[in-house]
């Protein structure tokens, strides 16, 4: 796979110290110190390890804030004069065309009675960016995405949600099914036909399984993975006692399922990977290599596994990837209408 074209130019990361949140300042302080370490190629492993340790220290402070599930934003009330052409979707099985069938019944026939909400908080289809759902990694929670969420919000992504899957989850497939229900609920609540997914580590594997094996490509426009073991990782064999860790092994049934043909998959994949990612063994396992998938692999130098969700350069790359997907989708829509 070649590098993503729109990420070929260097990206300048946003200083974390600019974050007004106190907890973000606590995280950013050790990161600034770690950046003072040498940046020569020979020193990159040392530097990335120091940054990962700083991120871990900060994340331990954040962790309690993300234990409880996030409360989704309320469903917008239908407006007869401002509704989007697509209307508000209800959860439905995807059609052959890759989108839910347009409702033919009057709006009053829909059972739910949504609470009123200002349209500036929850835009509908075509007004702004599609919703972005964030999925954390193994033994983690939604708090890992504090800085990434703030970055997306500051640059125009209004609807960003971080999902927690239960720490008792023992099957990646079950987590993917739960993700599917979240996606359908999000589409019904926001009026968007499709969403974007960003997954860190195991979260990226859950997102890919949903898209590739459960028909999620009808609902998901782009999947962005950060340090995800697409071909399986051999790290920490002693942890294989946990079923989820076994499913991330190169010889697992889940990895074998993901290597099967996926013809006509409509989702675009962008995989961020780093040679300094010590959790991915080998590091190239975080790259996507599948003949049926439209996938771009983006190499990030000097970034360890834990730092991927909080790195400013990675956050800028995620924004560019999402924006580029919208431009491509818009061009395709224009061509189909012409």
C-alpha positions as CSV (number, residue, x, y, z in Angstrom):
1,X,0.0,0.0,0.0
2,X,1.1,3.5,-0.7
3,X,1.1,6.4,1.7
4,X,-2.1,8.5,1.8
5,X,-1.7,11.2,-0.8
6,X,-3.2,14.0,1.2
7,X,-0.8,13.3,4.1
8,X,2.4,13.5,2.1
9,X,3.1,17.0,3.4
10,X,4.4,17.4,7.0
11,X,1.8,18.2,9.6
12,X,2.4,20.6,12.5
13,X,0.9,19.4,15.7
14,X,-1.1,21.6,18.0
15,X,0.7,22.3,21.3
16,X,-1.1,20.4,24.0
17,X,-0.4,23.1,26.5
18,X,-3.0,25.3,24.8
19,X,-5.8,23.1,26.2
20,X,-7.8,25.0,28.8
21,X,-8.9,21.8,30.5
22,X,-6.9,21.2,33.7
23,X,-6.6,17.5,33.0
24,X,-5.3,18.2,29.5
25,X,-2.6,20.4,31.1
26,X,-1.6,17.6,33.4
27,X,-1.1,15.3,30.4
28,X,0.6,17.9,28.2
29,X,3.3,18.8,30.8
30,X,5.2,15.5,30.7
31,X,4.7,15.3,26.9
32,X,6.5,18.7,26.4
33,X,9.4,17.5,28.5
34,X,9.6,14.3,26.4
35,X,9.7,16.3,23.2
36,X,13.0,17.8,24.3
37,X,14.7,14.5,23.9
38,X,16.8,13.9,20.8
39,X,14.9,13.3,17.6
40,X,17.6,11.5,15.6
41,X,16.6,8.1,14.2
42,X,18.8,6.3,16.7
43,X,17.0,8.0,19.6
44,X,13.5,7.6,18.4
45,X,12.8,4.4,20.4
46,X,14.0,6.1,23.6
47,X,12.0,9.2,22.9
48,X,8.8,7.3,22.0
49,X,9.1,5.1,25.1
50,X,9.5,8.3,27.3
51,X,6.4,9.8,25.7
52,X,4.4,6.6,26.1
53,X,5.3,6.6,29.8
54,X,4.2,10.2,30.1
55,X,1.0,9.4,28.4
56,X,0.4,6.5,30.6
57,X,0.9,8.7,33.7
58,X,-1.6,11.2,32.4
59,X,-4.1,8.6,31.4
60,X,-4.1,7.0,34.8
61,X,-5.4,10.3,36.1
62,X,-8.0,10.5,33.3
63,X,-9.1,6.8,33.5
64,X,-11.8,7.3,36.3
65,X,-13.5,10.0,34.2
66,X,-14.2,7.5,31.4
67,X,-15.5,4.5,33.3
68,X,-19.2,5.4,33.0
69,X,-20.7,5.2,29.5
70,X,-21.1,8.4,27.7
71,X,-24.6,9.8,27.5
72,X,-25.5,10.3,23.9
73,X,-26.8,13.6,22.7
74,X,-30.6,13.7,22.5
75,X,-32.3,13.0,19.2
76,X,-33.3,16.2,17.3
77,X,-36.9,17.0,16.8
78,X,-38.1,16.8,13.2
79,X,-38.6,20.2,11.6
80,X,-41.0,20.4,8.7
81,X,-39.1,23.3,7.0
82,X,-35.5,22.5,7.9
83,X,-35.4,18.7,7.5
84,X,-32.7,17.4,5.3
85,X,-33.6,15.6,2.0
86,X,-32.8,12.3,3.6
87,X,-35.0,12.9,6.7
88,X,-34.3,11.2,10.0
89,X,-33.4,7.6,9.6
90,X,-34.6,4.7,11.7
91,X,-32.4,1.6,12.3
92,X,-32.8,-0.7,9.4
93,X,-31.0,-3.4,7.6
94,X,-28.8,-2.0,4.8
95,X,-30.2,-2.3,1.2
96,X,-28.3,-3.5,-1.7
97,X,-27.5,0.1,-2.7
98,X,-25.7,0.5,0.6
99,X,-28.2,2.9,2.3
100,X,-31.4,2.6,4.3
101,X,-34.5,2.8,2.2
102,X,-36.2,6.3,2.3
103,X,-39.2,6.3,4.6
104,X,-42.5,6.5,2.8
105,X,-44.8,6.8,5.9
106,X,-45.6,10.2,7.4
107,X,-43.3,11.5,10.1
108,X,-46.1,11.2,12.6
109,X,-46.1,7.4,12.2
110,X,-42.7,7.1,13.8
111,X,-43.0,5.8,17.3
112,X,-40.3,7.8,19.2
113,X,-41.0,11.3,20.5
114,X,-37.6,13.0,20.4
115,X,-36.8,15.9,22.7
116,X,-36.4,19.3,21.2
117,X,-32.8,20.3,20.4
118,X,-31.2,23.3,18.8
119,X,-30.2,22.5,15.2
120,X,-26.8,24.2,15.9
121,X,-26.0,21.2,18.2
122,X,-27.0,18.3,16.0
123,X,-26.8,18.9,12.3
124,X,-28.6,16.6,9.9
125,X,-27.4,14.9,6.7
126,X,-25.5,17.2,4.3
127,X,-25.1,20.2,6.7
128,X,-21.8,19.3,8.2
129,X,-19.4,16.4,9.0
130,X,-20.9,12.9,9.6
131,X,-20.8,11.7,13.2
132,X,-17.5,10.2,14.4
133,X,-17.5,7.3,16.8
134,X,-14.3,6.6,18.8
135,X,-13.5,3.1,20.0
136,X,-10.8,2.5,22.7
137,X,-8.4,-0.4,23.1
138,X,-8.0,-3.3,25.4
139,X,-8.4,-2.6,29.1
140,X,-9.1,1.0,28.4
141,X,-12.1,3.4,28.2
142,X,-13.3,6.5,26.4
143,X,-11.1,8.8,28.4
144,X,-8.2,8.0,26.1
145,X,-9.8,10.2,23.4
146,X,-10.0,13.4,25.4
147,X,-7.5,15.4,23.3
148,X,-8.5,13.8,20.0
149,X,-12.2,14.7,20.7
150,X,-11.2,18.3,21.5
151,X,-9.2,18.5,18.4
152,X,-12.1,17.4,16.2
153,X,-14.6,19.7,18.0
154,X,-12.3,22.7,17.5
155,X,-12.0,22.0,13.8
156,X,-15.7,21.7,13.0
157,X,-16.7,18.1,13.9
158,X,-19.7,18.7,16.1
159,X,-20.9,15.2,16.6
160,X,-18.2,13.1,18.2
161,X,-18.9,10.2,20.6
162,X,-16.6,7.8,22.4
163,X,-18.0,4.4,23.1
164,X,-17.2,2.0,25.9
165,X,-17.5,-1.7,25.5
166,X,-17.8,-3.7,28.7
167,X,-14.5,-4.8,30.4
168,X,-16.2,-8.2,30.7
169,X,-16.3,-8.6,26.9
170,X,-14.6,-11.8,25.9
171,X,-15.5,-12.0,22.2
172,X,-14.5,-9.4,19.7
173,X,-17.5,-10.4,17.5
174,X,-19.9,-9.5,20.3
175,X,-18.3,-6.1,20.6
176,X,-18.7,-5.6,16.9
177,X,-22.4,-6.5,17.1
178,X,-22.8,-3.9,19.9
179,X,-21.0,-1.4,17.7
180,X,-23.4,-2.1,14.9
181,X,-26.3,-1.2,17.2
182,X,-24.6,2.0,18.3
183,X,-24.1,3.0,14.6
184,X,-27.7,2.3,13.8
185,X,-28.9,4.3,16.8
186,X,-26.6,7.2,15.9
187,X,-27.9,7.3,12.3
188,X,-31.5,7.3,13.6
189,X,-30.7,10.0,16.1
190,X,-28.7,12.4,13.9
191,X,-30.3,12.0,10.5
192,X,-27.0,10.9,8.9
193,X,-26.9,7.9,6.6
194,X,-23.3,7.0,7.4
195,X,-20.7,7.5,10.1
196,X,-16.9,7.5,10.5
197,X,-15.1,5.3,13.0
198,X,-11.8,5.8,14.7
199,X,-10.4,2.9,16.7
200,X,-7.3,2.6,18.8
201,X,-5.6,-0.8,19.0
202,X,-8.3,-3.4,19.6
203,X,-11.0,-0.8,18.9
204,X,-9.8,-0.6,15.3
205,X,-10.1,-4.4,15.0
206,X,-13.6,-4.3,16.3
207,X,-14.5,-1.5,13.8
208,X,-13.0,-3.5,10.9
209,X,-14.8,-6.7,11.9
210,X,-18.1,-4.9,12.0
211,X,-17.5,-3.3,8.5
212,X,-16.0,-6.3,6.8
213,X,-17.9,-9.2,8.4
214,X,-21.2,-7.8,9.6
215,X,-22.2,-5.6,6.7
216,X,-21.2,-2.4,8.4
217,X,-19.8,-1.0,5.1
218,X,-23.4,0.2,4.4
219,X,-23.3,2.5,7.3
220,X,-19.6,3.3,7.7
221,X,-17.9,5.7,5.3
222,X,-14.3,5.6,6.8
223,X,-12.5,3.5,9.4
224,X,-9.3,5.0,10.8
225,X,-7.2,2.7,12.9
226,X,-4.4,3.7,15.3
227,X,-1.9,0.9,16.1
228,X,-4.4,-1.9,15.3
229,X,-3.1,-5.5,14.9
230,X,-4.6,-6.1,11.5
231,X,-2.5,-9.2,11.0
232,X,-2.3,-10.1,14.7
233,X,0.4,-9.2,17.3
234,X,2.7,-11.5,19.2
235,X,3.2,-9.2,22.2
236,X,3.0,-10.6,25.7
237,X,2.3,-14.3,25.2
238,X,1.4,-14.7,28.9
239,X,-1.6,-12.4,28.4
240,X,-3.1,-15.0,26.0
241,X,-5.2,-16.3,28.9
242,X,-7.7,-13.5,28.1
243,X,-9.9,-14.4,25.2
244,X,-9.7,-11.0,23.6
245,X,-5.9,-11.2,23.6
246,X,-6.0,-14.6,22.0
247,X,-8.2,-13.1,19.2
248,X,-5.5,-10.6,18.5
249,X,-3.0,-13.3,17.8
250,X,-1.8,-13.9,14.2
251,X,-3.2,-17.5,14.3
252,X,-6.6,-16.6,15.7
253,X,-9.9,-17.4,14.0
254,X,-10.8,-13.6,14.0
255,X,-7.6,-12.7,12.1
256,X,-8.4,-15.6,9.7
257,X,-11.9,-14.2,9.1
258,X,-10.6,-10.8,8.3
259,X,-8.2,-12.2,5.7
260,X,-11.2,-13.7,3.8
261,X,-12.5,-12.0,0.6
262,X,-14.5,-8.8,1.1
263,X,-15.8,-8.0,-2.4
264,X,-17.5,-4.6,-3.0
265,X,-16.7,-3.3,0.5
266,X,-17.8,0.4,0.4
267,X,-15.7,1.6,3.4
268,X,-12.4,3.3,3.1
269,X,-9.7,2.4,5.6
270,X,-6.8,4.5,6.9
271,X,-4.3,2.8,9.1
272,X,-1.8,4.8,11.2
273,X,1.3,2.8,12.2
274,X,4.7,3.4,13.7
275,X,7.9,1.4,13.9
276,X,8.2,2.6,17.5
277,X,4.9,0.9,18.5
278,X,6.1,-1.7,20.9
279,X,2.7,-3.4,21.3
280,X,2.5,-4.3,17.6
281,X,4.9,-7.2,17.0
282,X,5.9,-6.9,14.3
283,X,5.3,-3.2,13.8
284,X,4.0,-3.7,10.3
285,X,1.0,-5.7,11.6
286,X,-0.7,-2.3,12.1
287,X,-0.8,-1.9,8.3
288,X,-3.7,-3.1,6.3
289,X,-3.0,-5.5,3.4
290,X,-6.1,-6.9,1.8
291,X,-6.8,-7.1,-1.9
292,X,-10.5,-6.2,-1.6
293,X,-10.2,-3.2,0.7
294,X,-9.5,0.4,-0.3
295,X,-6.8,1.1,2.4
296,X,-4.1,3.7,2.9
297,X,-1.3,3.0,5.4
298,X,0.2,6.1,7.0
299,X,3.6,5.8,8.7
300,X,4.1,8.0,11.8
301,X,7.7,8.3,13.0
302,X,8.6,8.3,16.6
303,X,5.2,7.7,18.1
304,X,4.6,4.9,20.5
305,X,1.4,2.8,21.0
306,X,-0.1,4.8,23.9
307,X,0.7,8.2,22.3
308,X,-1.1,7.6,19.0
309,X,-4.5,8.8,20.3
310,X,-3.0,12.0,21.9
311,X,-0.4,12.9,19.3
312,X,-1.0,16.2,17.6
313,X,0.4,15.1,14.2
314,X,-1.8,12.0,14.2
315,X,-4.9,14.1,15.2
316,X,-4.2,16.4,12.2
317,X,-3.8,13.4,10.0
318,X,-7.1,12.0,11.2
319,X,-8.9,15.3,10.4
320,X,-7.3,15.4,6.9
321,X,-8.4,11.8,6.2
322,X,-12.0,12.5,7.3
323,X,-12.1,15.7,5.3
324,X,-10.6,14.1,2.2
325,X,-13.2,11.3,2.4
326,X,-15.9,13.9,2.4
327,X,-14.4,15.6,-0.7
328,X,-14.3,12.3,-2.5
329,X,-17.8,11.4,-1.5
330,X,-19.1,14.9,-2.6
331,X,-17.4,14.5,-6.0
332,X,-19.0,11.1,-6.5
333,X,-22.4,12.4,-5.6
334,X,-22.0,15.3,-8.0
335,X,-21.0,12.9,-10.8
336,X,-24.0,10.6,-10.1
337,X,-26.4,13.5,-10.2
338,X,-25.1,15.1,-13.4
